[in-house]
Amino acid sequence: MPSRISKLSAVILIAGVLCGVKVSAQNNGANNASRGTAGTQEVFRFGVGARAQGLGSAVVAMALDASTIYWNPGGLDYLERRNVVMYYSPLLPIADAKYYFIGAAYPILDVGTIGLGWLHYDVGEIVGRDGVGDLTGNSTGGEDEFFLSFARKISYGVSLGGNFKIKRQQLFQSTGRAFGADFGVLYRPEFGEGFLENVSFGVSVLNAINPSLKLESYSERRPRLIRGGVAKSLFFGSRPDQANLFLAFEKPEGQSEKMRYNFGTEYVYQNLAMLRAGFNGGGMTFGGGVMYQNMFQIDYAYGKFDKDDFGLGAIHRVSITVHLGKTRTQLREDAQARELRRIEEETRSKEAANRRADFDDKMNLGKNYFQQGDYFSAFINFTQARDIAAGAYITFSPQDKEEANIWVERANAKMDEEAKSKEEQLAKAERERTMADVDRAFIEGQTQKGKQYLQAGKYNEAIAEWKRGLERDPNNAQLKDLIAKTEGQISGRRSELLRKAQGFVNAGQIVDAVNIYNQLMNQPDITPAELKSYQDKVAQLQKQLNVDQLYRQGYTEYLNKNYCAAKGFFAQALQTGGSNAKLRQAYDDADVRCNARLGPIPDGIRQRYLEAIGLLNNEDYAAALKILEEIQPQDRYNQRILSAIDQAREGLKKNQR
């Protein structure tokens, strides 16, 4: 580097750099070359980022970091994490000359990626002297370029983006400003196999909207520069080592400008260290980098710029990249987990509301029937209300359950009174017809057996017992009445549920329709033909469910303790495309409860199990749950351990509410 630069040489050199003119500073003078027809070449064409420079500037087809703002704004939405890049390179044969870039990229899920960048160079302070060496004052010059970028993946692996940029140029006491824009596209095939696997293609247009700078009486239009290229990543070995290959071209605007070809290659060792080599059209480039804690990255490059109009020679360049936050994949998994938690809460609330509504309906119907003296119908509705409340830990209070039991007993007592009255009448009639005592005892026994089945909800078994009684006394009015009412209940309840299910299907509420058919299949008095029909209908409806609906249905079945059905829905959700850890946990919870069996606690974990039971009794649910979840894998399907886990979880949820 010359040790001294005269004022005239410095002025010509600065003006040449700022105006894009080819210049060479010499000890006693300077010459400047003419500009191309399409616009002047600029220093900012040199590029940014030590990683990109080490790869021969052939990176238009791959998003590396925030320096992608410069190389191809269309690739920004392929960045996995937020990051900030700081790049520095010496530039001119003047001690204070600076050339650096600061950029930041911020990906936003389902929106796109926003980028900000600042590219700057200046030649520092130049001490001016006249022809005889006298001081004439200090001068300076430089240029800034500010970027506001946005990119978004649209479909089929295509990402589009652009930069709006502001240029600012200063030469001595004069300042000029201009506005421009860059555009780019990056395409990564989603269906790639073989050669197309992990391949991406990129095209960008620098100065697609030309900035036109005016500095006092001098004005210029910055030329366009078209870049295109391809990049491919190769993964090999048992460790996550990687090789990246790059091939690109660039064509400046102007008849006198020739197309340049670039290539580069990079070896990445376990995402910790990188070696690079490339060719930028003007000479070989070399570089490397290191990564620390998957957050801080330092990159280095050495070589000439692709078009060394300013006689810089081979120089050293360095950049620092800071990667921030979670990756897109992690953010997407977090969002899916939040959505599944929302579905859980929504499903739980909806199921609780449905249970409450069904409970209130059954209780009100039962009371109306009771007031009308129809104790049989009252008994049926009160029994159904009691069963609804029995399986819910939170929805119903102890007072609700106690009220249902009281009304069941009242209706049953009234039925017994009616039965006793009818039995007395029948006994009198039988005595008048000299019926044998054994026949009366048999009929009475069949009547009571049928009532027991009726109370258990086994309507078909109850009817069968009463029909056996009719074989002895075909004219028995009580048995006929019981059979007729029970058959009416069976027919009416099924018809009501079928109409309700069809209404949900017509309204597109597939999950609710599946719930109704599951209720029909769980009835103890269902025939094999009816069961097969309902199973076929559920299988048909399940094909219309997506991951969220399958999870909602599975969670509904889980709340209803239909664990095998819940397991099936969770398995189908996983096969449909769900991959969240919470979904896999839901499948495991349903699986162990579906296959649970009652057995003794193994000796190796008995003491800890008893400790957890003591904590449950003291309502220390969190501590109890911690112990139970630690010992459960040692006896995976033990019903007692699983029941204790459910009790602890319900207790925690109750306390949170």
C-alpha positions as CSV (number, residue, x, y, z in Angstrom):
1,M,0.0,0.0,0.0
2,P,1.4,3.4,-0.8
3,S,2.6,5.2,2.3
4,R,1.4,8.6,1.1
5,I,-1.5,9.7,-1.1
6,S,-1.6,13.2,-2.4
7,K,-4.8,15.2,-2.2
8,L,-5.4,14.9,-6.0
9,S,-4.9,11.1,-5.9
10,A,-7.1,10.6,-2.9
11,V,-9.9,12.7,-4.4
12,I,-9.8,10.8,-7.6
13,L,-9.7,7.5,-5.7
14,I,-12.6,8.4,-3.5
15,A,-14.6,9.7,-6.4
16,G,-13.9,6.6,-8.4
17,V,-15.1,4.3,-5.6
18,L,-18.2,6.3,-4.8
19,C,-19.2,6.9,-8.4
20,G,-18.3,3.4,-9.5
21,V,-15.4,4.4,-11.8
22,K,-12.3,2.2,-12.3
23,V,-9.4,4.0,-10.7
24,S,-5.8,3.3,-9.7
25,A,-3.9,5.5,-7.3
26,Q,-0.2,5.9,-7.9
27,N,2.5,7.9,-6.3
28,N,2.4,10.9,-8.6
29,G,-1.1,10.8,-10.2
30,A,-4.2,8.8,-11.0
31,N,-6.2,7.7,-14.1
32,N,-9.8,6.9,-14.2
33,A,-11.6,4.6,-16.7
34,S,-14.9,5.1,-18.4
35,R,-18.2,3.6,-17.1
36,G,-20.3,1.0,-18.9
37,T,-23.4,1.9,-20.9
38,A,-25.9,0.4,-18.5
39,G,-24.8,2.1,-15.3
40,T,-21.7,2.1,-13.1
41,Q,-20.3,-0.8,-11.1
42,E,-20.4,-0.3,-7.4
43,V,-18.5,-1.4,-4.4
44,F,-21.6,-3.0,-2.9
45,R,-21.5,-5.6,-5.6
46,F,-18.6,-7.2,-3.7
47,G,-21.1,-9.0,-1.5
48,V,-21.4,-9.6,2.3
49,G,-20.8,-12.4,4.7
50,A,-17.5,-14.3,5.2
51,R,-19.2,-17.6,4.7
52,A,-20.6,-16.6,1.3
53,Q,-17.2,-15.1,0.3
54,G,-15.4,-18.3,1.2
55,L,-17.9,-20.2,-1.1
56,G,-17.0,-18.0,-4.1
57,S,-20.2,-15.9,-3.7
58,A,-22.1,-18.8,-5.3
59,V,-24.8,-18.9,-2.6
60,V,-27.9,-17.5,-4.4
61,A,-29.6,-20.9,-4.1
62,M,-29.2,-21.4,-0.4
63,A,-30.3,-19.4,2.7
64,L,-27.2,-19.2,4.9
65,D,-28.1,-16.5,7.5
66,A,-29.2,-12.9,7.5
67,S,-26.7,-12.1,4.7
68,T,-29.4,-13.8,2.5
69,I,-31.0,-10.3,2.5
70,Y,-28.2,-9.3,0.1
71,W,-27.7,-12.5,-2.0
72,N,-31.3,-13.5,-2.6
73,P,-34.1,-12.1,-0.4
74,G,-36.4,-14.8,-1.7
75,G,-34.6,-17.4,0.4
76,L,-35.2,-15.6,3.7
77,D,-38.2,-17.8,4.6
78,Y,-36.0,-20.9,4.5
79,L,-34.0,-19.7,7.5
80,E,-34.8,-21.9,10.5
81,R,-34.0,-19.5,13.3
82,R,-33.8,-15.8,14.0
83,N,-30.2,-14.6,13.5
84,V,-28.0,-11.5,13.4
85,V,-24.9,-11.2,11.1
86,M,-22.0,-8.8,11.5
87,Y,-19.5,-8.7,8.6
88,Y,-16.3,-6.7,8.2
89,S,-13.8,-6.4,5.4
90,P,-10.9,-4.0,4.7
91,L,-11.4,-2.3,1.4
92,L,-9.1,0.4,0.1
93,P,-5.4,1.1,0.4
94,I,-6.2,3.8,2.9
95,A,-5.7,3.0,6.6
96,D,-9.2,4.1,7.8
97,A,-11.3,2.5,4.9
98,K,-14.2,0.4,6.3
99,Y,-16.6,-2.0,4.6
100,Y,-19.2,-3.8,6.8
101,F,-22.7,-5.2,6.9
102,I,-25.1,-5.8,9.7
103,G,-28.2,-7.8,9.1
104,A,-31.0,-9.4,11.1
105,A,-33.7,-12.0,10.0
106,Y,-36.8,-12.8,12.0
107,P,-39.0,-15.7,10.8
108,I,-42.7,-15.6,11.8
109,L,-44.7,-18.8,11.5
110,D,-47.4,-18.8,8.9
111,V,-46.5,-15.2,8.0
112,G,-43.1,-15.1,6.5
113,T,-39.7,-13.7,7.3
114,I,-38.8,-10.1,7.9
115,G,-35.2,-8.8,7.4
116,L,-33.3,-5.6,8.2
117,G,-29.9,-4.8,6.9
118,W,-27.3,-2.0,6.8
119,L,-24.4,-2.1,4.3
120,H,-21.7,0.6,4.7
121,Y,-18.3,1.7,3.6
122,D,-16.3,4.8,3.9
123,V,-12.7,5.8,3.3
124,G,-12.2,7.5,6.7
125,E,-10.6,10.9,7.0
126,I,-8.2,12.0,4.2
127,V,-5.7,14.8,5.0
128,G,-5.7,17.1,1.9
129,R,-2.6,18.8,0.6
130,D,-2.1,20.9,-2.5
131,G,0.5,20.4,-5.2
132,V,3.3,21.8,-3.1
133,G,2.3,19.8,0.0
134,D,0.5,22.5,2.0
135,L,-2.6,21.4,4.1
136,T,-5.9,22.3,2.6
137,G,-8.3,20.6,5.0
138,N,-9.7,17.1,5.6
139,S,-12.2,15.3,3.4
140,T,-14.2,12.1,3.6
141,G,-16.6,10.0,1.5
142,G,-18.7,6.9,1.9
143,E,-22.0,5.2,1.1
144,D,-24.8,3.4,3.0
145,E,-27.5,1.0,1.9
146,F,-30.4,0.2,4.1
147,F,-32.6,-2.8,3.5
148,L,-36.1,-3.7,4.6
149,S,-36.9,-7.3,3.4
150,F,-39.7,-9.7,3.4
151,A,-40.1,-13.3,2.1
152,R,-42.7,-15.9,2.2
153,K,-43.1,-19.5,1.1
154,I,-46.2,-19.7,-1.2
155,S,-46.6,-23.4,-2.2
156,Y,-44.8,-26.3,-3.7
157,G,-41.5,-25.3,-2.1
158,V,-41.3,-21.8,-3.7
159,S,-40.4,-18.8,-1.6
160,L,-40.6,-15.3,-3.0
161,G,-39.0,-12.2,-1.5
162,G,-37.8,-8.7,-2.0
163,N,-35.8,-5.8,-0.6
164,F,-36.9,-2.2,-0.4
165,K,-33.6,-0.2,0.0
166,I,-32.4,3.3,0.5
167,K,-29.0,4.4,-0.8
168,R,-27.2,7.3,0.7
169,Q,-23.9,8.6,-0.7
170,Q,-21.6,11.3,0.7
171,L,-18.6,12.8,-1.2
172,F,-16.8,15.6,0.6
173,Q,-19.7,18.0,1.6
174,S,-22.2,16.7,-0.9
175,T,-24.9,14.0,-0.2
176,G,-27.2,12.1,-2.5
177,R,-30.1,9.6,-1.8
178,A,-31.9,7.1,-4.0
179,F,-34.5,4.3,-3.6
180,G,-34.4,0.9,-5.2
181,A,-35.6,-2.7,-4.9
182,D,-34.3,-6.2,-5.3
183,F,-36.3,-9.3,-5.9
184,G,-35.6,-13.0,-5.6
185,V,-37.0,-16.5,-5.6
186,L,-35.8,-19.8,-4.1
187,Y,-37.3,-23.1,-5.0
188,R,-36.7,-26.3,-3.0
189,P,-38.6,-29.3,-4.5
190,E,-40.8,-30.9,-1.9
191,F,-41.0,-34.3,-3.7
192,G,-37.3,-34.5,-4.4
193,E,-35.6,-38.0,-4.7
194,G,-32.2,-39.0,-5.9
195,F,-30.5,-35.9,-7.4
196,L,-33.4,-33.6,-6.5
197,E,-33.2,-34.6,-2.8
198,N,-31.9,-31.6,-0.7
199,V,-31.5,-29.5,-3.9
200,S,-32.5,-25.9,-4.2
201,F,-32.6,-23.4,-7.1
202,G,-32.4,-19.6,-6.7
203,V,-32.6,-16.5,-8.9
204,S,-32.3,-12.9,-7.7
205,V,-32.2,-9.5,-9.4
206,L,-30.1,-6.8,-7.7
207,N,-31.4,-3.3,-8.4
208,A,-34.5,-4.7,-10.1
209,I,-35.8,-1.2,-9.5
210,N,-32.7,0.9,-10.3
211,P,-31.6,3.5,-7.7
212,S,-30.7,6.7,-9.4
213,L,-28.2,8.7,-7.4
214,K,-27.6,12.4,-7.9
215,L,-24.6,14.1,-6.3
216,E,-24.6,17.8,-7.1
217,S,-24.4,17.9,-10.9
218,Y,-23.3,14.3,-11.3
219,S,-26.0,11.6,-11.5
220,E,-25.9,7.9,-12.2
221,R,-28.1,4.9,-12.4
222,R,-26.9,1.7,-10.6
223,P,-27.1,-1.2,-13.0
224,R,-29.0,-4.4,-12.5
225,L,-27.3,-7.6,-11.7
226,I,-28.9,-11.0,-12.3
227,R,-27.8,-14.0,-10.2
228,G,-28.9,-17.6,-10.6
229,G,-27.7,-20.9,-9.2
230,V,-28.2,-24.3,-7.7
231,A,-27.2,-25.8,-4.3
232,K,-27.2,-29.3,-3.0
233,S,-26.6,-30.7,0.5
234,L,-25.2,-34.2,1.1
235,F,-25.4,-36.0,4.4
236,F,-23.2,-39.0,5.2
237,G,-21.7,-41.1,7.9
238,S,-23.2,-42.1,11.2
239,R,-22.7,-38.6,12.5
240,P,-24.5,-35.6,11.2
241,D,-21.7,-34.5,8.9
242,Q,-22.7,-32.5,5.8
243,A,-21.2,-31.3,2.5
244,N,-22.8,-28.4,0.6
245,L,-22.1,-27.8,-3.1
246,F,-22.9,-24.5,-4.9
247,L,-22.9,-23.5,-8.5
248,A,-24.0,-20.0,-9.7
249,F,-23.7,-17.4,-12.4
250,E,-24.1,-13.6,-12.5
251,K,-24.7,-11.3,-15.4
252,P,-24.3,-7.5,-14.9
253,E,-26.4,-5.2,-17.0
254,G,-24.5,-3.7,-20.0
255,Q,-23.2,-5.0,-23.3
256,S,-19.6,-4.8,-22.2
257,E,-20.2,-6.9,-19.1
258,K,-19.6,-10.6,-19.4
259,M,-21.3,-13.4,-17.5
260,R,-19.4,-14.8,-14.6
261,Y,-19.5,-18.3,-13.2
262,N,-19.0,-19.1,-9.5
263,F,-18.8,-22.3,-7.5
264,G,-18.1,-23.3,-4.0
265,T,-18.1,-26.3,-1.6
266,E,-18.3,-26.6,2.1
267,Y,-17.7,-29.4,4.6
268,V,-19.5,-29.2,7.9
269,Y,-18.3,-31.4,10.7
270,Q,-21.1,-32.1,13.2
271,N,-22.3,-28.5,12.9
272,L,-19.2,-27.5,14.9
273,A,-16.5,-26.6,12.3
274,M,-16.6,-25.8,8.6
275,L,-14.0,-25.7,5.8
276,R,-14.8,-23.9,2.5
277,A,-13.3,-23.3,-1.0
278,G,-14.7,-21.6,-4.1
279,F,-14.1,-19.7,-7.2
280,N,-15.8,-16.3,-7.7
281,G,-15.0,-15.7,-11.3
282,G,-11.9,-13.7,-10.5
283,G,-9.9,-16.2,-8.5
284,M,-10.0,-18.9,-5.8
285,T,-11.4,-18.2,-2.4
286,F,-10.9,-20.0,0.9
287,G,-12.6,-19.9,4.3
288,G,-13.7,-21.7,7.4
289,G,-15.9,-21.3,10.4
290,V,-16.7,-22.5,13.9
291,M,-20.0,-22.9,15.8
292,Y,-20.2,-22.6,19.6
293,Q,-23.2,-24.0,21.5
294,N,-25.3,-23.9,18.4
295,M,-25.7,-20.2,18.9
296,F,-22.5,-18.3,18.0
297,Q,-20.8,-18.7,14.7
298,I,-17.5,-17.1,13.5
299,D,-16.7,-17.3,9.7
300,Y,-13.5,-16.3,7.9
301,A,-12.7,-15.9,4.2
302,Y,-9.6,-15.1,2.2
303,G,-9.3,-14.2,-1.5
304,K,-9.9,-11.5,-4.1
305,F,-13.2,-10.0,-4.9
306,D,-14.8,-11.3,-8.0
307,K,-14.1,-8.1,-10.0
308,D,-11.1,-6.3,-8.5
309,D,-11.4,-3.0,-10.3
310,F,-9.8,-1.2,-7.4
311,G,-6.6,-3.2,-7.1
312,L,-7.4,-4.5,-3.6
313,G,-5.8,-7.9,-4.1
314,A,-6.5,-10.9,-1.8
315,I,-7.8,-9.7,1.6
316,H,-9.1,-11.2,4.9
317,R,-12.8,-11.0,5.8
318,V,-14.6,-12.1,8.9
319,S,-18.2,-12.2,10.1
320,I,-20.0,-13.2,13.3
321,T,-23.4,-14.7,13.3
322,V,-25.6,-15.1,16.4
323,H,-28.5,-17.6,16.1
324,L,-31.4,-16.8,18.5
325,G,-34.5,-18.7,19.7
326,K,-36.0,-21.9,18.6
327,T,-36.1,-23.4,15.1
328,R,-39.2,-23.3,12.9
329,T,-39.7,-27.0,13.6
330,Q,-39.6,-26.5,17.4
331,L,-41.9,-23.4,17.1
332,R,-44.4,-25.4,15.0
333,E,-44.3,-28.3,17.5
334,D,-44.9,-25.8,20.3
335,A,-47.9,-24.3,18.4
336,Q,-49.3,-27.8,17.8
337,A,-48.9,-28.7,21.5
338,R,-50.7,-25.5,22.5
339,E,-53.5,-26.3,20.0
340,L,-53.9,-29.9,21.4
341,R,-54.0,-28.4,25.0
342,R,-56.7,-26.1,23.8
343,I,-58.6,-28.9,22.2
344,E,-58.3,-30.9,25.5
345,E,-59.8,-28.0,27.5
346,E,-62.5,-27.3,24.9
347,T,-63.4,-31.0,24.7
348,R,-63.4,-31.4,28.5
349,S,-65.6,-28.3,28.8
350,K,-68.0,-29.4,26.1
351,E,-68.2,-32.9,27.5
352,A,-68.9,-31.5,31.0
353,A,-71.6,-29.3,29.6
354,N,-73.2,-32.2,27.7
355,R,-73.1,-34.4,30.8
356,R,-74.7,-31.6,32.8
357,A,-77.4,-31.0,30.2
358,D,-78.1,-34.7,29.9
359,F,-78.2,-35.1,33.7
360,D,-80.6,-32.1,34.2
361,D,-82.8,-33.4,31.3
362,K,-83.1,-36.9,32.8
363,M,-83.7,-35.6,36.3
364,N,-86.5,-33.2,35.1
365,L,-88.1,-35.9,33.0
366,G,-88.0,-38.3,35.9
367,K,-89.6,-35.8,38.3
368,N,-92.4,-35.1,35.7
369,Y,-93.1,-38.8,35.3
370,F,-93.0,-39.3,39.1
371,Q,-95.6,-36.5,39.5
372,Q,-97.8,-38.1,36.8
373,G,-97.6,-41.5,38.6
374,D,-95.5,-43.1,35.8
375,Y,-93.0,-44.5,38.3
376,F,-91.5,-46.9,35.7
377,S,-90.4,-44.1,33.4
378,A,-89.3,-42.0,36.3
379,F,-87.2,-44.9,37.5
380,I,-85.6,-45.3,34.1
381,N,-84.7,-41.6,33.8
382,F,-83.4,-41.3,37.4
383,T,-81.2,-44.4,36.8
384,Q,-79.7,-42.9,33.7
385,A,-79.1,-39.6,35.5
386,R,-77.3,-41.5,38.3
387,D,-75.1,-43.3,35.8
388,I,-74.2,-40.0,34.0
389,A,-73.1,-38.5,37.3
390,A,-71.2,-41.6,38.5
391,G,-68.3,-41.3,36.1
392,A,-67.5,-37.6,36.4
393,Y,-65.1,-36.4,39.1
394,I,-65.5,-32.7,38.6
395,T,-68.7,-31.9,36.7
396,F,-71.0,-33.1,39.4
397,S,-70.9,-32.4,43.1
398,P,-71.6,-35.1,45.8
399,Q,-75.0,-33.4,46.3
400,D,-75.9,-34.1,42.6
401,K,-75.1,-37.7,43.0
402,E,-76.9,-38.1,46.3
403,E,-80.0,-36.4,44.8
404,A,-80.0,-38.9,41.9
405,N,-79.7,-41.9,44.2
406,I,-82.5,-40.6,46.4
407,W,-84.9,-40.3,43.4
408,V,-83.9,-43.7,42.2
409,E,-84.8,-45.2,45.5
410,R,-88.1,-43.3,45.6
411,A,-89.1,-44.4,42.2
412,N,-88.1,-48.0,43.0
413,A,-90.2,-47.9,46.2
414,K,-93.2,-46.7,44.2
415,M,-92.7,-49.4,41.6
416,D,-92.5,-52.0,44.4
417,E,-95.8,-50.6,45.9
418,E,-97.4,-50.9,42.5
419,A,-96.0,-54.3,41.9
420,K,-97.2,-55.4,45.4
421,S,-100.6,-54.1,44.6
422,K,-100.7,-55.8,41.3
423,E,-99.3,-59.0,42.8
424,E,-102.0,-59.0,45.4
425,Q,-104.6,-58.6,42.7
426,L,-103.0,-61.3,40.7
427,A,-102.7,-63.6,43.7
428,K,-106.4,-63.2,44.4
429,A,-107.2,-63.9,40.8
430,E,-104.9,-66.9,40.8
431,R,-106.5,-68.2,43.9
432,E,-109.8,-67.8,42.3
433,R,-108.5,-69.9,39.3
434,T,-106.8,-72.3,41.7
435,M,-103.3,-71.5,40.3
436,A,-100.6,-73.5,41.9
437,D,-98.5,-71.7,44.4
438,V,-95.4,-72.8,42.5
439,D,-96.6,-70.9,39.4
440,R,-97.1,-67.8,41.4
441,A,-93.6,-68.1,43.0
442,F,-92.1,-68.7,39.6
443,I,-93.8,-65.6,38.1
444,E,-92.8,-63.5,41.1
445,G,-89.2,-64.7,40.8
446,Q,-89.1,-63.9,37.1
447,T,-90.6,-60.5,37.8
448,Q,-87.9,-59.7,40.3
449,K,-85.1,-61.0,38.1
450,G,-86.3,-58.8,35.3
451,K,-86.4,-55.8,37.6
452,Q,-82.8,-56.5,38.6
453,Y,-81.7,-56.6,35.0
454,L,-83.7,-53.5,34.3
455,Q,-82.0,-51.6,37.1
456,A,-78.6,-52.7,35.7
457,G,-79.6,-51.4,32.2
458,K,-79.8,-54.8,30.7
459,Y,-83.2,-54.4,29.0
460,N,-83.1,-57.5,26.7
461,E,-82.3,-59.8,29.7
462,A,-85.1,-58.2,31.7
463,I,-87.6,-58.9,28.8
464,A,-86.3,-62.5,28.5
465,E,-87.0,-63.2,32.2
466,W,-90.5,-61.7,32.0
467,K,-91.3,-63.7,28.9
468,R,-90.4,-66.8,30.7
469,G,-92.9,-65.8,33.3
470,L,-95.5,-65.4,30.5
471,E,-94.9,-68.9,29.5
472,R,-96.5,-69.9,32.8
473,D,-99.2,-67.2,32.7
474,P,-99.7,-65.8,29.1
475,N,-102.3,-63.4,30.4
476,N,-100.2,-61.8,33.2
477,A,-100.9,-58.1,32.8
478,Q,-98.0,-57.0,35.0
479,L,-95.4,-58.9,32.9
480,K,-97.0,-57.7,29.6
481,D,-97.0,-54.1,30.9
482,L,-93.3,-54.3,32.0
483,I,-92.3,-55.9,28.6
484,A,-94.2,-53.3,26.6
485,K,-92.8,-50.3,28.5
486,T,-89.2,-51.7,28.4
487,E,-89.5,-52.3,24.6
488,G,-90.8,-48.8,24.2
489,Q,-87.8,-47.4,26.2
490,I,-85.4,-49.4,24.0
491,S,-87.0,-48.3,20.7
492,G,-87.5,-44.7,21.8
493,R,-84.0,-44.3,23.1
494,R,-82.4,-45.8,20.0
495,S,-84.6,-43.8,17.7
496,E,-83.8,-40.6,19.5
497,L,-80.0,-41.3,19.4
498,L,-80.1,-42.3,15.7
499,R,-82.0,-39.1,14.8
500,K,-79.5,-37.1,16.9
501,A,-76.6,-38.8,15.1
502,Q,-78.0,-38.2,11.6
503,G,-78.6,-34.5,12.5
504,F,-74.9,-34.1,13.5
505,V,-73.9,-35.8,10.2
506,N,-76.0,-33.5,8.2
507,A,-74.6,-30.5,10.1
508,G,-71.0,-31.7,9.4
509,Q,-70.4,-32.3,13.2
510,I,-68.6,-35.6,12.6
511,V,-67.1,-35.9,16.0
512,D,-70.5,-35.5,17.8
513,A,-72.1,-38.1,15.4
514,V,-69.3,-40.6,16.2
515,N,-70.0,-40.0,20.0
516,I,-73.7,-40.9,19.5
517,Y,-72.9,-44.1,17.6
518,N,-70.4,-45.0,20.3
519,Q,-73.1,-44.6,22.9
520,L,-75.3,-46.9,20.8
521,M,-72.6,-49.5,20.6
522,N,-72.0,-49.4,24.4
523,Q,-75.6,-50.3,25.2
524,P,-75.7,-53.7,26.8
525,D,-78.9,-54.8,25.0
526,I,-77.6,-54.3,21.5
527,T,-77.9,-57.1,19.0
528,P,-74.8,-58.4,16.9
529,A,-76.4,-57.1,13.7
530,E,-77.0,-53.6,15.2
531,L,-73.5,-53.6,16.6
532,K,-72.1,-54.4,13.1
533,S,-74.2,-51.7,11.5
534,Y,-73.0,-49.0,14.0
535,Q,-69.3,-50.1,13.7
536,D,-69.5,-49.7,9.9
537,K,-71.1,-46.3,10.3
538,V,-68.3,-45.1,12.7
539,A,-65.6,-46.5,10.4
540,Q,-67.2,-44.5,7.5
541,L,-67.4,-41.3,9.5
542,Q,-63.8,-41.6,10.9
543,K,-62.4,-41.4,7.4
544,Q,-63.7,-37.8,7.3
545,L,-61.8,-36.8,10.5
546,N,-58.6,-34.8,10.5
547,V,-55.9,-34.9,13.2
548,D,-57.6,-32.3,15.4
549,Q,-61.0,-34.1,15.2
550,L,-59.4,-37.5,15.7
551,Y,-57.7,-36.2,18.8
552,R,-60.9,-34.5,20.0
553,Q,-62.8,-37.8,19.6
554,G,-60.1,-39.8,21.2
555,Y,-60.0,-37.5,24.2
556,T,-63.8,-37.7,24.5
557,E,-63.6,-41.5,24.6
558,Y,-60.7,-41.2,27.1
559,L,-62.9,-39.0,29.4
560,N,-65.7,-41.6,29.1
561,K,-63.2,-44.3,30.1
562,N,-63.5,-46.0,26.7
563,Y,-59.8,-46.4,26.6
564,C,-59.6,-49.0,23.7
565,A,-61.7,-46.7,21.5
566,A,-59.6,-43.7,22.5
567,K,-56.4,-45.7,21.7
568,G,-57.8,-46.3,18.2
569,F,-58.5,-42.6,17.5
570,F,-55.1,-41.5,18.8
571,A,-53.4,-44.2,16.6
572,Q,-55.3,-42.9,13.6
573,A,-54.3,-39.3,14.4
574,L,-50.7,-40.4,14.5
575,Q,-51.0,-42.2,11.1
576,T,-52.9,-39.2,9.6
577,G,-49.9,-36.9,10.3
578,G,-49.8,-35.8,13.9
579,S,-46.3,-36.0,15.4
580,N,-46.6,-33.9,18.6
581,A,-45.2,-35.5,21.8
582,K,-48.4,-34.8,23.6
583,L,-50.3,-36.8,21.0
584,R,-47.9,-39.7,21.5
585,Q,-48.4,-39.4,25.3
586,A,-52.2,-39.5,24.9
587,Y,-51.8,-42.8,22.8
588,D,-49.6,-44.3,25.5
589,D,-52.1,-43.3,28.3
590,A,-55.0,-44.9,26.4
591,D,-52.9,-48.0,25.5
592,V,-52.0,-48.9,29.1
593,R,-55.6,-48.3,30.3
594,C,-57.0,-50.4,27.5
595,N,-54.8,-53.3,28.4
596,A,-54.8,-52.8,32.2
597,R,-55.3,-55.8,34.4
598,L,-55.9,-56.1,38.1
599,G,-53.1,-57.7,40.0
600,P,-50.8,-57.4,43.0
601,I,-48.2,-54.7,43.4
602,P,-44.7,-56.1,42.8
603,D,-42.5,-56.3,45.9
604,G,-39.9,-54.0,44.3
605,I,-42.3,-51.0,44.2
606,R,-44.8,-51.9,46.9
607,Q,-43.3,-49.5,49.5
608,R,-43.3,-46.5,47.1
609,Y,-46.8,-47.3,46.0
610,L,-48.0,-47.3,49.6
611,E,-46.2,-44.0,50.1
612,A,-48.0,-42.5,47.1
613,I,-51.4,-43.8,48.4
614,G,-50.7,-42.0,51.7
615,L,-49.9,-38.8,49.9
616,L,-53.2,-39.1,47.9
617,N,-55.2,-39.5,51.1
618,N,-53.5,-36.3,52.4
619,E,-54.4,-34.6,49.0
620,D,-50.8,-34.0,48.1
621,Y,-51.6,-34.9,44.5
622,A,-48.4,-33.5,42.9
623,A,-46.0,-35.6,45.1
624,A,-48.2,-38.7,44.7
625,L,-48.3,-38.3,40.9
626,K,-44.5,-37.9,40.7
627,I,-44.0,-41.3,42.6
628,L,-46.7,-43.1,40.7
629,E,-45.4,-42.0,37.3
630,E,-41.9,-43.2,38.3
631,I,-43.0,-46.7,39.3
632,Q,-45.7,-47.2,36.6
633,P,-43.2,-48.3,33.8
634,Q,-42.0,-51.1,36.1
635,D,-45.5,-52.6,36.1
636,R,-47.0,-50.9,33.0
637,Y,-50.5,-52.4,32.9
638,N,-51.2,-52.6,36.6
639,Q,-54.8,-51.4,37.1
640,R,-54.2,-50.2,40.7
641,I,-51.3,-48.0,39.8
642,L,-53.2,-46.5,36.8
643,S,-56.3,-45.8,38.9
644,A,-54.1,-44.0,41.5
645,I,-52.5,-41.9,38.7
646,D,-56.0,-40.9,37.4
647,Q,-57.1,-40.0,40.9
648,A,-54.0,-37.8,41.4
649,R,-54.4,-36.1,38.0
650,E,-58.1,-35.4,38.7
651,G,-57.2,-34.0,42.1
652,L,-54.6,-31.6,40.5
653,K,-57.1,-30.4,37.9
654,K,-59.7,-29.8,40.6
655,N,-57.2,-27.8,42.7
656,Q,-56.2,-25.7,39.6
657,R,-59.8,-24.8,39.0
